[in-house]
Amino acid sequence: MKNMAINKRLVRWFLLTLVGVAMTEGLAIAQTNSGFSFLKIGVGARPIGLGSAYTAMANDATAIYWNPAGLGAIKKRELSAMHGEWLLGSNFDFLGVGYPSKIGALGFGMSMLSHPEQEGRDEQGRRTGNFSSRSNAFTLALSRPMSVQTHLGLGVKLIQSQIGQDKGQGFALDAGGLYHMTRIPISLGLSIQNLGPGIRFINEETRLPLTLASGLAWHGFAGVALAADFKYRVYDQKTNWALGTEY
């Protein structure tokens, strides 16, 4: 009974913490849109198959994107790769590597959104030659156990974008935590994605898509799992709910 009471207090603390952070950020920041939208594209067949409800489920190399704390579940070296073909010849690619070590679980991730060459024109509509565009993100992450039940993770991200001869570059942080209950098969997750200053691109300061996420997962019997996520896009002033199940 004592353990159940502690678990209930942890759940309340978890939810209240997320709501408090989201309200504070929302009040402190003007309603402005963010850029670099390719950072919002989810990675991995399993997380996407779960409806992107992966904050509390993350336990493989794709945790680099969803919740870096999830890298702590990796027991051996892992490689995750993804290729997606989008409209008008655009491609999205992701590569993630997870590696357990003495200092914790290490991760490296790379994502890239590329577009085919397009015809360029000047202000008078005259052709100026073709140009291409692409956006990249490179992430180094580390997850360490704070206890048998709790893992914390941190990721440092280099972000690059190029349209023709114009380039922009900057850095961001991802951070997360996972807590696995002992008496009941439930895990809780928190993550902050793309925390960093704006990036100057083509004479404009562009905000990153800062995202606060929390998740709850129930690891049921016979391989059944249920997961739910709450995501808040701070600068976009948008809230998303995600639900997923797997067998």
N, C-alpha and C positions, 0 to 999 in steps of 0.2 A: 504493500500500500504506500509506503514511504517513497519507493522508486517511482511509482505511478504519479504521485503528487509532484515529484521533481520534474518528471517528463512533461507534465501539464504546464508547469511554470516555464519550462524551456520553450515550449510551443508558443505560449503567450508572449514571452520576451522576444522570440524570433519574429513574430508577426508585428508587434508594436515597434520594434527597431526598424523594420523595413518601412512601415507607414510613416514613422517619424522622419527618417532620412528623406523619403520621397517628398513629403510636405515641405521640409526645410529647403531642399533643392528647388522645388517648384516655385516657392515664394521668393527665393533669392535671385532667380534668373528670369530675365524678361522672356516673353514668348517669341523666341527666334527659332528658325529652322536650322537643322544641321546639314552638313554635307558629307562627302565620302561615304555614300550610302552602301557601297560594296561591303563595308564592315558589318552591315546588318544581315548579310547573307549567311544562313546557317550551313554547317558542314556536317558530313557524315550521314550515311543511309539510315542508321539506327536512330540517331537523334531526330532527324527530319521525319522518319516514320512514326515517332512518338509525338508528332505535332509540335516539335521544338520544346517540349516539356522535359528538359534535360539538366536543369540546374542541380537537382538533388539526385539524379541518376548517373551523372558523369563518372565514368570509371575506366576510360580508355584514352587513346591518344587524342581523340577529338575534344577531350576536356580542356585542351589548350585554348579552345575557342569558347566553350560554354561555361566552364568553371574550373580554373587552374587547380583548385584543391583536389579535384577528382583524379589528378595524375597520381596521387598517393595510393590509389588502388592497384596500380600497375605492378605486377610481380615479375615480369620479364620484358625484354625489349619489344616494342610494338611499332608498327608502321601503318598509317592510315592515309589513303589517297582517294581523291574524288575529282571527277571531271564532269562538268555540265555544259551543254550547248544551249545558248539562249537565243532570243530573237535577233534577226538581222546579223547573224554570224558572230555574235559575241560569245565568249567562252569564260567560264569560271572554273578555276582549279585550286585544289587544296592539297597540301602535303603536311602530315603531322607525324612526329616521332616522339615516342616516350621511352625513357631509360631510367630504371631504378638504380640508385647509387647510395653510397654511404651517407651523403649529406641530404638525401631525400630523392624524390622522383623528379627527373629533369625532362623538359619537353622543348621541342622546337617545332614551330609551325610556320607555314608559308601559304598565303592565299593571293590569288591574282585574278583580276577581271580585265580581260583584253577585248578590244574591239578591232574589227578589220579596217583597212585603210578607207578613208573617206575623201571626197573631193572638197578642196578648200577654195574659198572665194573671198575677195576683199569687200570693202564697204560699197563699192560700185557694182558688185556682182561678177567681177572678172575672175577667172580661174587663177589660182596661185599655186597649184600643185596639190598632190595628195598628202594627207597626214594621218597618223594613227594615234591611238590613245590607250592607256592602260593604267591600272592602279594596283599597288602591291602592299602587302603587310607581312612583316617578318616578326615572329614572336619567340622570345626565350622565356621559359617558365620554370618555376620550382615549387614543389609541394612538399611540406614537412608535416609529420604527425605531432600534434600537441598532446595527444593521449591515444589510447586504443580506439576511442570513439570519434575523435575530432581531428580533422586535417585542415590546414590553411595553405593557400597557394597564392603566388604572385607572378605576374607576367609583365615583361617589358616589351613594348611593341614599337617597331619602326614602320612608319606609314609613308608611302610615296605615291605620287600621282603625276601623270604627264599627259598633256594634250598637245601634240605637235612639238614645238620648241619650249612651251611653257611647262614648268615643273614646280611641284610643291612637296615639302618633306617635313615631317614632325614626329614626335614621340607621344606615346600614351601608356597608361598602366591598366592592367586587368588584375583584379584581386577577388578571392573567393574563400568560402569556408564550407565545410561539410560536417554534419554531426549525425552519427548513427546511434539510434537508441538501442539499449541492450535488452529490455524486457519485451519490446514489441518491434516487429520488422519494419520500422519507419526511419527514413533519413530526411534530414532537412538541409537545404542548401541556400547560400547567399552568394551573389556575385555582383561586381561592378565592372562594367566593360567600357573601354575607351575613355578613361579618365585622363584628361590632359588639356593643355592650352589649344587654342585654335591654330590652324595652319594657314599661312599666307599663300594664296594661290591666285595668280592673275590679278594682282593688285587688290585682292579682297581677303579679309580674315574670315576663314571658314571654320565653324565649330565642328567638332567631332560628334558622332551620334552617341553621346553618353547614355548608358543604359543601366538601370538598377533592376536586378532580378532576384526573386526568391522562389524556392521550389520545395515541394513535399512529395515524397515517393513512398509507396507501400509495396514492399517486396513480399508478395503473398506466397501461397503454397503452390506446388506443382509447376513452378516456373512462371506464374502469372505475376505481373507487376502493373501498378497504376501510378501515374505521375501527373502533377499539376504544377504550372508555373504562373507567376505573376510578374510582368515586365512593365517597367515605366521608362519611356523615352523622355528624358528630362527636357532637352531643348525643343523637341518636337511636341511636347505636352500631350503625349499619347500613352494610353494604357492598353496592354494586351494580356489576355488570359490564354493559356494553352493547356490542353488536356491530352493525355496519351495513355495507351495501354499496350502491353506486349505479352507474348506467350513464348 
